C-alpha cells in the first residue's frame, strides 16, 4: 500500500496545477502547455510535473525559467489546496516520451496513408 498515497497525491497535483496554470499564471514567457503526468516521490517531498508545449512550440530557456518561477509560486497554494502539511517541491520536466510517441504515431499514420494511395484500385486493374 506504500505507493497508493503518492499516486493519489500525484493525481490531485496534476488537476490542481493544470487549473492554476490556466487560471492564475499570467507569464508572457510561457506558451500554453499540457501537463501530461505527475510523479510524486514516496516521501511526498518532490513532484515531477511532465509537460508538453501546445502547438508543437519548442521549449526555450526563457520558458524553462518561467516554469521554475511558476513552480516556486505554486508550491504553497497547491499544498494548501490539497490539505497536506508539507507541500512537495514542484519540478517541471519536458515530457520527451510522450513527444516521441506522438511523433512516431504521426509517422505511422503518414506511412499508412502513403501505402493506401499507392495501392492499385479495383477499377484500374481491369
ZAFINU-231712 format. One record per residue (C-alpha): residue in one letter; z, y, x negated. Coordinates in pm, whole numbers, plus 32768, in hexadecimal, padded with zeros to 4 digits. Layout:
N
<node type="a" Z="Z" Y="Y" X="X"/>
...
END
This chain:
126
<node type="x" Z="8000" Y="8000" X="8000"/>
<node type="x" Z="800E" Y="80E6" X="7ECF"/>
<node type="x" Z="7EA8" Y="8160" X="7F01"/>
<node type="x" Z="7EC7" Y="81B8" X="8071"/>
<node type="x" Z="7F74" Y="8309" X="804E"/>
<node type="x" Z="7E87" Y="8394" X="7F43"/>
<node type="x" Z="7D5C" Y="832C" X="8017"/>
<node type="x" Z="7DF0" Y="83D1" X="814C"/>
<node type="x" Z="7E44" Y="8510" X="808A"/>
<node type="x" Z="7CE3" Y="8511" X="7FF5"/>
<node type="x" Z="7C4C" Y="8507" X="8150"/>
<node type="x" Z="7D28" Y="8626" X="81C4"/>
<node type="x" Z="7CD7" Y="86F2" X="808D"/>
<node type="x" Z="7B62" Y="86BD" X="80C4"/>
<node type="x" Z="7B7D" Y="873E" X="8227"/>
<node type="x" Z="7C60" Y="8863" X="81CF"/>
<node type="x" Z="7B9C" Y="88D8" X="809D"/>
<node type="x" Z="7A51" Y="88BD" X="8159"/>
<node type="x" Z="7AD6" Y="8996" X="8272"/>
<node type="x" Z="7B71" Y="8A96" X="8189"/>
<node type="x" Z="7A3A" Y="8AAA" X="80AD"/>
<node type="x" Z="7960" Y="8AFF" X="81D7"/>
<node type="x" Z="7A5D" Y="8BDF" X="8286"/>
<node type="x" Z="7B35" Y="8C8E" X="8181"/>
<node type="x" Z="7A82" Y="8C96" X="8031"/>
<node type="x" Z="799F" Y="8DC2" X="8003"/>
<node type="x" Z="7926" Y="8DAA" X="7E9B"/>
<node type="x" Z="77C9" Y="8E27" X="7E46"/>
<node type="x" Z="77B8" Y="8D31" X="7D21"/>
<node type="x" Z="77C5" Y="8C08" X="7E0C"/>
<node type="x" Z="7697" Y="8B85" X="7EBE"/>
<node type="x" Z="76E5" Y="8AA3" X="7FE4"/>
<node type="x" Z="7760" Y="894E" X="7F77"/>
<node type="x" Z="779B" Y="8801" X="801D"/>
<node type="x" Z="78DB" Y="874C" X="7FC6"/>
<node type="x" Z="7879" Y="85E0" X="7FA5"/>
<node type="x" Z="79C0" Y="8536" X="7F46"/>
<node type="x" Z="7B28" Y="8570" X="7EDA"/>
<node type="x" Z="7BEA" Y="8488" X="7DF4"/>
<node type="x" Z="7D63" Y="84B6" X="7DDE"/>
<node type="x" Z="7E30" Y="8425" X="7CC2"/>
<node type="x" Z="7F3A" Y="8322" X="7D18"/>
<node type="x" Z="8051" Y="841B" X="7CCC"/>
<node type="x" Z="7FA6" Y="851F" X="7DAD"/>
<node type="x" Z="7FA6" Y="8616" X="7C8D"/>
<node type="x" Z="7E2D" Y="864B" X="7C78"/>
<node type="x" Z="7D10" Y="8652" X="7D72"/>
<node type="x" Z="7BAE" Y="863B" X="7CEA"/>
<node type="x" Z="7AC0" Y="86DB" X="7DE3"/>
<node type="x" Z="7957" Y="866B" X="7DB7"/>
<node type="x" Z="7849" Y="8758" X="7E33"/>
<node type="x" Z="76D4" Y="8796" X="7E45"/>
<node type="x" Z="7630" Y="88EB" X="7E6E"/>
<node type="x" Z="7569" Y="88FF" X="7FB0"/>
<node type="x" Z="73F6" Y="8938" X="7F94"/>
<node type="x" Z="73DC" Y="8894" X="7E3F"/>
<node type="x" Z="745E" Y="89C9" X="7D8A"/>
<node type="x" Z="74B1" Y="898D" X="7C1B"/>
<node type="x" Z="761E" Y="89AB" X="7BB7"/>
<node type="x" Z="764D" Y="8ADB" X="7AD8"/>
<node type="x" Z="7770" Y="8B30" X="79F5"/>
<node type="x" Z="77BA" Y="8C50" X="7AE2"/>
<node type="x" Z="77D6" Y="8B5C" X="7C07"/>
<node type="x" Z="78B9" Y="8A74" X="7B3E"/>
<node type="x" Z="79A1" Y="8B97" X="7AEF"/>
<node type="x" Z="79A2" Y="8C03" X="7C5C"/>
<node type="x" Z="7A07" Y="8AA0" X="7CC0"/>
<node type="x" Z="7B21" Y="8AA3" X="7BBF"/>
<node type="x" Z="7B9C" Y="8BED" X="7C4E"/>
<node type="x" Z="7B7B" Y="8B66" X="7DAF"/>
<node type="x" Z="7C41" Y="8A2C" X="7D56"/>
<node type="x" Z="7D61" Y="8B02" X="7CDA"/>
<node type="x" Z="7D5A" Y="8BDB" X="7E13"/>
<node type="x" Z="7D4A" Y="8AB1" X="7F00"/>
<node type="x" Z="7E5A" Y="89D9" X="7E63"/>
<node type="x" Z="7F82" Y="8A77" X="7F16"/>
<node type="x" Z="7EE1" Y="8AA4" X="806C"/>
<node type="x" Z="7E58" Y="893F" X="8069"/>
<node type="x" Z="7FAD" Y="88B1" X="800D"/>
<node type="x" Z="8056" Y="8977" X="8121"/>
<node type="x" Z="7F50" Y="8910" X="8220"/>
<node type="x" Z="7F83" Y="87A2" X="81C4"/>
<node type="x" Z="80FC" Y="87C5" X="81D2"/>
<node type="x" Z="8137" Y="872E" X="807B"/>
<node type="x" Z="8245" Y="87A6" X="7F90"/>
<node type="x" Z="8175" Y="87B1" X="7E51"/>
<node type="x" Z="800D" Y="8817" X="7E7E"/>
<node type="x" Z="7F21" Y="875C" X="7D96"/>
<node type="x" Z="7E55" Y="8811" X="7C8F"/>
<node type="x" Z="7CF8" Y="8840" X="7D21"/>
<node type="x" Z="7BD3" Y="87FD" X="7C38"/>
<node type="x" Z="7A67" Y="8828" X="7CA1"/>
<node type="x" Z="796F" Y="8736" X="7BFE"/>
<node type="x" Z="77F7" Y="8727" X="7C32"/>
<node type="x" Z="77A4" Y="85DF" X="7CE5"/>
<node type="x" Z="769C" Y="8547" X="7C03"/>
<node type="x" Z="769E" Y="83F5" X="7CB1"/>
<node type="x" Z="7646" Y="847B" X="7E07"/>
<node type="x" Z="753D" Y="8561" X="7D76"/>
<node type="x" Z="74A0" Y="843C" X="7CBD"/>
<node type="x" Z="74A6" Y="8367" X="7DFA"/>
<node type="x" Z="73FB" Y="847D" X="7EBE"/>
<node type="x" Z="72F2" Y="84A0" X="7DAF"/>
<node type="x" Z="72B1" Y="8326" X="7DA3"/>
<node type="x" Z="729C" Y="8314" X="7F20"/>
<node type="x" Z="719E" Y="842F" X="7F20"/>
<node type="x" Z="70CC" Y="8382" X="7E17"/>
<node type="x" Z="70D3" Y="8238" X="7ED5"/>
<node type="x" Z="7068" Y="82E7" X="8015"/>
<node type="x" Z="6F4A" Y="8392" X="7F5E"/>
<node type="x" Z="6ED7" Y="8248" X="7EC6"/>
<node type="x" Z="6EE7" Y="81A7" X="801E"/>
<node type="x" Z="6E0F" Y="82B9" X="80B4"/>
<node type="x" Z="6D13" Y="829E" X="7F96"/>
<node type="x" Z="6CFD" Y="8125" X="7FBD"/>
<node type="x" Z="6CC4" Y="8148" X="8133"/>
<node type="x" Z="6BAF" Y="8248" X="80FF"/>
<node type="x" Z="6B02" Y="8161" X="8002"/>
<node type="x" Z="6AFE" Y="8036" X="80F0"/>
<node type="x" Z="69AC" Y="7FF1" X="818E"/>
<node type="x" Z="69A4" Y="8024" X="8304"/>
<node type="x" Z="6932" Y="7F14" X="83F5"/>
<node type="x" Z="6807" Y="7FEA" X="845A"/>
<node type="x" Z="6793" Y="801E" X="82F5"/>
<node type="x" Z="6794" Y="7EA9" X="82A5"/>
<node type="x" Z="6676" Y="7E4C" X="8391"/>
END
